[in-house]
């Protein structure tokens, strides 16, 4: 679990198992809020995901090995989902 800023956005970066992401994303959202992050980047499920809940952008990049992954651009305080 680390917090990093990219393109003007504070990211919570975590594997996701400690936030129980396979059972839901509420723990992840609460952790991001607690750390004053605008986005949470997580893994563990290997399933790509991009959504916004309670003001937090939730991102799972997916799995490059499976060819099922997201490509994003983070710039000037915005996260843009790019086509693969």
Secondary structure, 3 states (H helix, E strand, C coil): CEEEEECCEEEEECCCHHHCCCCCCHHHHHHHHHCCCCEEEECCCCCCEEEEECCEEEEECEECCCCEECEEEEECCEEEEECC
